[in-house]
Amino acid sequence: MIKRFKPLITLGITSYMVLVSHVIWAKELVVAFGLSRPPYVDERSGSGISVELFKQAAGELGWQYKTLFVSIKRMERLLERGEIDVAVEMSRAQPGLHYSIPFISYSNYAVHSRNPGFVLKSMQELARHSICAWQNASEHLELSEIVAGKEDYLEFPQQRNQVIEWLNGKCDVILIDDTLLRWHLSELNRSSSVYINNQWGKVLLPFENNPLWFYVAFKDAQLRDAFNTSLTKLIQTGRYQKIREYWHSAQQKE
């Protein structure tokens, strides 16, 4: 008897969740993305890999939303205070938030501009070098103890500036996703004011969680659950990979 009514019970629960969710989603959401991470997020054009992936998943749910582009630290504070509803590309470091399934990954390298034979056997060996990293890299890569008190370890809210300072010799090593680096070098190569040194080597960071995955963070668990369902469908149908391939191929044509 229980088995006979199980589909009806499931249907009833699903219908109830949809009804409740529509009430929650009736308002316009505020969604925040980070700054200066093209081709993943480009605030100038309001586009990018992560922007498009979120747009596709949210579109399946009928969400209406306003987009903000802010620094990572500000994005975290806004979400904690409830001033935004969703933050895209977050680590799972903050308690009290609801995180999606893995959303986007970055393959992070140590790139050395002066020694193509540069090697890195452990993360601890980074302490020997001056470093330009992205904002919150010490948290994401668990480098806090390694770089504690290290004056030649710098983090940059805007990764364009991170790349420029590395090119200008501010640091020996830049920690960065290779897709991001190639994009910024291509952009900067169009500028006569920046010298591009193409004689560099890269080493995949010997970090356990590399590639580094980021998530979409929500204040509301029901929004997160609905987004997970839509994102899973995006992945299973192959649309997720097609979006990533489109942006990578567009970058190579430039």
Salt bridges, closest charged atoms under 4 A:
ASP42 OD1 - ARG44 NE 3.16
GLU60 OE1 - LYS233 NZ 3.66
GLU60 OE2 - ARG239 NH1 3.51
GLU83 OE2 - ARG81 NE 2.71
ASP85 OD1 - LYS27 NZ 3.04
GLU89 OE1 - ARG37 NH2 2.72
GLU125 OE1 - ARG128 NH2 3.89
ASP152 OD1 - LYS150 NZ 2.89
ASP172 OD1 - ARG114 NH1 3.19
ASP178 OD2 - ARG182 NH1 3.52
ASP178 OD2 - LYS202 NZ 3.34
GLU187 OE1 - ARG44 NH2 3.62
GLU187 OE2 - ARG190 NH1 2.64
ASP225 OD1 - ARG224 NE 2.70
GLU254 OE1 - ARG190 NH2 3.83
